[in-house]
Amino acid sequence: MDTGTILGFLAGYLAAITGAFLLYLPVIVLVVALLVAGGLLQLLLLPIIILVRRLRHRQEPDVDPSWLLERRR
């Protein structure tokens, strides 16, 4: 193999890599955009999520534990 053949193969490999990257570039951009949008939505909804969690955990217990402190007779 001479230098021209090796350079031709190298150019072909680089063209194939560039073509595959350009072929999948819209998918990569879409995935990144969806991740960013999901993160922004999560940040916007964070105060509401915290409020709902606080309201959920404020329920009174069903069992009164005061009997544990009473003296036995």
Secondary structure by P-SEA (a helix, b strand, c coil): ccaaaaaaaaaaaaaaaaaaaaaaaaaaaaaaaaaaaaaaaaaaaaaaaaaaaaaaacccccccccccccccc
